[in-house]
Amino acid sequence: MPNQSPDSLGMKAQEFFRDVERGDLRPFYYLYGPERGLIEEALNKIKEKALNPATREFNFEILDAKEHTEETILASFQIFPVHSPRRLVVIQQADLIWNKDASSYIDYFLSPNPLTCTVFLGEKADLRTKFFQALGKKGAAIPFYPLSEGELIHWIHSQIKKLDHQISEEAVALLMERVGPNLQELKLELQKLALRKRGRGQIAEEDVLNLTEDIRSENPFELPPAVARLDLKGMLRLLRKNLQQGEPPLLLFLLIVRQLRLIRRAQDLKSGGCSKKEIETRLRIFPRKAEDFWEQVENFPLSSLDQLWLLTLEADQKLKASYLEKGLLLEKYLWDLYFHGWGGWTAGRAMNHPPGHKG
């Protein structure tokens, strides 16, 4: 069954980072989702605020819901910290807890040890269960999904600021093209750039070109434009290559949906009288990608949008809830978009403009 919105537990990733940065820690958190890089960043932020570095080894414990008994885990919550404001306990494979009788954990949530911060690490969450409803009264369950392109740009700027550097928008675009959306790989490349860039000058496009390697044989950001251009052969090839490279299917799906929303938004703004330059600024379209973007906007089958979003909603639910192989589900979604969502439109163009043709 589909997951409930995380709003019911009152915490999103942005709110989490803001609160923890202020030192506002809750007694327990449930961190879940496919973006393991962000989860690792969140856990490190909790460590930084919860523990005294001098006594960290005495107050930090990692347990596993599969390897440790319920009694062992619950007993660890009651231990008091040693020369530290708090004790931190991390529970791995926490999905195993709420998928069975979790009454003992629910009892603890009602009266937690105020000096212990507990972090559950899971893959997913059903926020309708009693476990999460009880956890949400004093704690929070936070989902970590792949960042959108705009969020990724903001993340890159925030990371480079921590390194006492700045980076140009052109350099950001090139970095994303060469490295892709993997946060851990991006963080490593940013660290390399900051170390090799003398002084505190701005990192420019030529710095990225000279100091980073193009580590993507196929860039995930090339898939959404191929979908928007109705390039069936191209989008299937890009999908399969990205899956072979280990890109998460949910990330690829979110990139596609974002591109389709951008196109719809551009159509609406253009109909409202906005110029192309105004729209590019509002939607943060990079100048060197503008020509290709406007080709997608002008050729996009507006009449098929209603059916498109129905197909997209169905795919979203299946990708999040199904136990089937998610790469196959995503490929089926692309076929459905092409034949059911746009089949009638493409049939009318087939003779002069076959799939994948840009004219």
Secondary structure, 3 states (H helix, E strand, C coil): CCCCCHHHHCCCHHHHHHHHHCCCCCCEEEEECCCHHHHHHHHHHHHHHHCCHHHHHHHEEEEECCCCCHHHHHHHHCCCCCCCCCEEEEEECCHHHHCCCCHHHHHHHHCCCCCEEEEEEECCCCCCCHHHHHHHHHCEEEECCCCCHHHHHHHHHHHHHHCCCEECHHHHHHHHHHHCCCHHHHHHHHHHHHHHCCCCCEECHHHHHHHCCCCCCCCHHHHHHHHHCCCHHHHHHHHHHHHHCCCCHHHHHHHHHHHHHHHHHHHHHHHCCCCHHHHHHHHCCCHHHHHHHHHHHHHCCHHHHHHHHHHHHHHHHHHHHCCCCHHHHHHHHHHHHHHHHCHHHHHCCCCCCCCCCCC
